[in-house]
Amino acid sequence: MTSIARPAPAKRPSRRGRSQWSWAWVVLSSLVIAGYFVGQYAQGTLDALAHEHVGLADDYASRALPIRVAFYIHIVSAGLALALGPWQFSQRLRSRRLRLHRGIGRTYMVSVAIGAVSALVMSMFSSVGLLGFFGFGSLAVLWGWTAWRGYRAIRERDIRSHQAWMIRNFALTYAAVTLRLWFGVLILVQVPFAHGADPFDAILTQAYAPLPFLCWLPNIVIAEFMIRRRGLPALHLATSPGTRHPETSGRAAAPSG
């Protein structure tokens, strides 16, 4: 009796291969957006850029000097954080260049701290009013808080909690990318329904309105799924009195003496 050879099952891409492609996308998109939004405001003064309707220049060109200073500080610090953040998740860098990893981490933390404070100031003058204040203001507070928790965890040598908090923190940093992606999507979905002689301004206004929350809420949800999938200390809404807090489960023992 002749046997019929079964076709070999299709090879699925390995988890490591998928993670490398994901990391490459995050690196590329972060560098492109960081270069783009820093570069566009380096082309002239806010007044000149506002005249050309560049980015957020219209919203901040007429503000008081401290607000304009906060605007530029945020652009530079947030851009630096976005460009440096992905490299902190490179396992090769952590294992082979630990000193470089720590140096990048310190620069990233300082950039986030400065960026979070300046973002909070900017949120008070958002073009979408209270929605912008609460949305971008919440993002600024959480951005700084997660960075602090990550810093405190590594100071306590709680490596696993540090990793979890930095995943959450970079998910918020990456809001600079997802804001622009969502903005493009929300513009495109409105185009088929546009009417009138010049509907573009209305389309832009309606597309930007949900972004103060939409740019970061999905990110932080995805980050929490990633944390749980990797077995890192996850957040819980409630903890029973007899259970150990998840953040302490991965804490490395502190050296004695």
N, C-alpha and C positions, 0 to 999 in steps of 0.2 A: 504494500500500500504506500502510495506516495504521500508525503506530508507537504502541506502548503505552508510555506514560511509566512509568518505574520509580519506585516510592516512594523518597523521600529517606531515606537511612540515618538511623537514630535517633541523635540527638546525645548523645554521652557527656559526662558532666561532666568539665570540664577538670581537669588535675592541680592547677592553682592553686586552683580552686574546692574540690576535696577537701581540700587542705591548709588552706584557710581554715576549713572546717568542723571539721577535726580540731583546729586550734589553738583555735577557739572552745570546743570541748568540753573541752579541757585547761584552759583558763582558767576556765571555769565550774565544772568539777568540783574544781579546785584551790581556788578561792575558797570554795566551799561546804564542803568538808571542813576547810579551815583555820579557817573561822569556827566550824564545828561543834565540832571537838575542842578549840579554845581556849575557846570559849564555855561548854562543859559543865563545865569545871573552874574557871571563874570564878564559879560560882554558890554556892560555899561552900567550907569547909575540906575537906581530904581525909577527915577523920574523918566529917564530915557526909555527904559524897558516898559514902563507903564504906558507911554505914548505908543509903543508898538504892540501893546497887549500881550506881553510875554508872561506866561505863568501866573503867579500870584502877585506880580508887581503892581497891578491895579489896586489890589486890596491894601497894600502896605506902603506905597509911595507917599501917600498923604499923611501917614501917621507921624506921631512925635518921634524925635530922634532915638530915644531909648527903645522904642518898638522896632524901628528899622534896624538898629544894632542887633536886637534879639533875633530879628529875621535872618540877618546874614550869619550870625553865630550858629543858628539852627541849621542853615543850609550846609555850612562847612562841617559842623560836628556830626550831623546826621548822615551826611555823605560819607564821611570817614568811617563811621560805625558800620554803614551798609557795605562798604568796600572791604572792611576787615573781618566782619562777622563770619562769613562762610568758612574762612580758613581755620577758625577755632574748632571746626568739626572734622578737620582732616586728621584721621588716625595716624597717617604716616608722619605728619608734622609733629603730633604729640609724642610719638614713640621715638623719632629720630632727632628732633630738634626741640626738646622740652624747653630750653631757655628762650628760644624764639617764640614758641607757643605762649609762654608766660608774658613775654614782652608785648606781643600782639594783644593778648588778653587785657593787660593793664591799659594800653592805649584805647582799646575798644570800650572798656568800662568808663574811662574818663570822658570819652566822646559821648557815650550814652547819657552820663550824668549831666553834662553840659547841654546836650540836645534835648533831654527831657525837660529841664527847667525852661529853656528858651521856647520849647514847643508849648508849654503851659501858658507862657506869656502870650504867644501868638494866638492860642485858642480863644483868648478873650476878645479878639478882633477878627474873628472868622467871618467870611462873607456870607455864611449861612446862619448867622446869628446864634441863638441858643443851641440849636442842633449841632453846630460846629463846636461851640464851647464844651458841651457835655461829651460829644463824641471824641473830638481830638484832645480835650482835656483829660478824659478818662484814659485815653491811649498814652498820653504823656506821663500820668501818674503811675500807671501799670508798667510802663517801660522803665521808669526809674526804680520802681519797687522790685521788679523781678531781677534787675541788675544787682540791687543791694542784696537780695536773698541769695543770688548766685555767688556774690563776693563773700558773704558771711559763711556760706556753706564750705567754700574752699579754704577759708581761714580756719574753719573747724575741722578740716581734712575730711569732710563728708563728700567724697568724690561723686558718688551716685546722685546725691541731692543737687550738687553743683551742676552736673550734667543736665538734670531735669530742668532746673531753673534757667539755665542758659538756652535750652531749646525753647522754652516759653519766651525768654527775652528776645531771641533772634526772630521768633515768629512775629513779634511786635515791631522789631526793626524792619522786617521784610514788608511791613505795611506800606512802605514807600513804593514798593514794586506792585503789590496787589491793588493799591489805590489807582494806579495808572491802567492796570489791566481791566479792572472793573469799570473805570471811566470810559475806556474804549468800547467795552461790551455794552454799557448802558446807552452810549451814543448810537451805536449800530442798531440796537433793537428799536430805537425810536424813529429811525430814518424812514422806514416804510409807512409810518403813520403821520409823518410831518405834513403840514399843510400851511398855506399862507405864502406871502411874498418872501419873507425872510424869517424862517422858523429856527435858524441855527442858534440864536441866543437863548431861546426857550429850551431847546434841546440840551444845551450845555448846562443851563441852570438846573433842569430836572435831573440830569445825569449826575451832577455833583452833589445834590442834596443828600442822598443816603450814604455817601462815601465816608463821612466822619465815623460811622459805626461799621459799615460794610468792609472797609479796608483792613480791619484788624480782628473783628469777631470770628469770622471763619478761620483765620490763621491760628488763633489761640485754641480753638476746638481741635483742629488738625494736630497741633502741637501736643495736646493732651493725649490724643490717640497714639501718636508716635511714642510718647513717654511710656504709656501702658504696654505697647507692643514690645518695647525694649526691656521691660521689667524694671524700669526706674521708679523711684518713689512718686506716686501720682497723687493728685489732689482728691480729697473726699469731702463731700458736703457735711457729713457727720461722722463722728467716730464713737464707737461704743466705749464705755468707761474701762472695760477690761482689755481692750486691744491696744497694741503698740502703735504709735503714730507712724504713718508710712514714711515720713521724711527721715526718721531715725533708723530705719531698717537697713539702709545702705551705708551707714556711717562707719568710717574706718576708725579703728582704735587709735586714740591719741598716744604718742610715745610717752613712756613714763620717765620720771627723773627730771 
